Amino acid sequence: MTQQIQWFPGHMAKTIREIGEQMKLVDFSLEIVDARAPQTTQNPQIMEMIAVKPVFLVLNKIDLADPRQVTKFINKNKDKFSGILTTDAKMGVLSKDFLRQLKNNSFFADLSKNNTAANLKALVVGTPNVGKSTFINHLAGKNIARTANKPGVTHFLYWIRTRYNLVFLDTPGLLWPKFEDQEIATKIGILGGIKDNLLASDDLALWLISFLQKNYPTAIATRYKISHFPLDNPIAALMSITSQLGLRQDFESASQRLINDFRSGKFGLISLDFYGDDYLDN
Ligand SMILES: Nc1nc2c(ncn2[C@@H]2O[C@H](COP(=O)(O)OP(=O)(O)OP(=O)(O)O)[C@@H](O)[C@H]2O)c(=O)[nH]1
């Protein structure tokens, strides 16, 4: 890995301060993460601040994640949160299923026993591009929050009333001031959580090739119909892909294509936080 990745623009620092001020107003928090990397896309800095109220972890983009890795993650982490929920915010299946998962949780059962006021306020946080706005729009039943296929679109905090007696405080996607571990930055970059112009796409592509070859060994060969694929040499693999795509020596375009194919699920259901491929949950 040659390039050091950092992205912490001023609006993120400001958002962290504002979240601290708003915590007294909310009943609970939803931290939205990308189900393909639910550990990596948790913000280590924000947890301390929001843990003063119940925190639900929402694994969004479940339609793109490897179900076995999702199950393993949930089993390993279920005691760390008030609840772990899964959603596919892009499809219309979200609302009812999400509310069922939420209402089944003991936090909400206790609230209804105590006849707590109908409107509950929730802070919605997450790293950029995990689908916060798409998620909120679904529950609101209209396109209020701005969505885009690129990170850093929402810049302000604002309240949004949904159809279900839930009021959400939407927040800009948040990263943290320094990535101590560049592998975390690389995964977030591949998932679309960092502006593409700050990333070296060939670095990301080489990491992705190594990762896929190790953990999903048939994914690349199947997608690009390459029969003799260099298994243990990512640079040779990138050259094969470039040539197979008819891109001559244009490794940059081939890298971008590979990353976009991953982002849109063209390699199948793949998780970047990988806990082994055995069937046992350990
Ligand atoms: N496949 C899939 N795509 C999703 C899902 N949820 C959101 N997306 C897509 O992910 C992209 C980012 O969604 P946004 O809702 O804008 O993400 P955000 O977290 O609000 O982004 P920021 O404003 O950068 O913080 C968009 O292209 C959405 O269509 C999902 O559950 N599945």
The ligand as a Gaussian input file, in Angstrom:
#p B3LYP/6-31G(d) Opt

LIG

0 1
 N      -27.656000      -1.973000      -2.644000
 C      -28.000000      -1.070000      -1.714000
 N      -27.718000       0.230000      -1.922000
 C      -28.066000       1.126000      -0.971000
 C      -28.734000       0.737000       0.215000
 N      -28.938000       1.853000       0.961000
 C      -28.419000       2.892000       0.273000
 N      -27.893000       2.456000      -0.902000
 C      -27.199000       3.271000      -1.921000
 O      -25.991000       3.766000      -1.308000
 C      -25.675000       5.078000      -1.797000
 C      -25.481000       6.030000      -0.627000
 O      -26.721000       6.216000       0.042000
 P      -27.032000       7.533000       0.909000
 O      -28.357000       7.302000       1.542000
 O      -26.831000       8.765000       0.101000
 O      -25.863000       7.423000       1.991000
 P      -25.523000       8.399000       3.220000
 O      -25.032000       7.513000       4.299000
 O      -26.676000       9.285000       3.537000
 O      -24.326000       9.239000       2.605000
 P      -23.574000      10.588000       3.167000
 O      -24.448000      11.745000       2.830000
 O      -22.296000      10.533000       2.415000
 O      -23.320000      10.413000       4.609000
 C      -26.834000       5.469000      -2.730000
 O      -26.428000       5.187000      -4.067000
 C      -27.978000       4.525000      -2.309000
 O      -28.880000       4.244000      -3.359000
 C      -29.021000      -0.665000       0.416000
 O      -29.553000      -1.109000       1.432000
 N      -28.632000      -1.510000      -0.594000

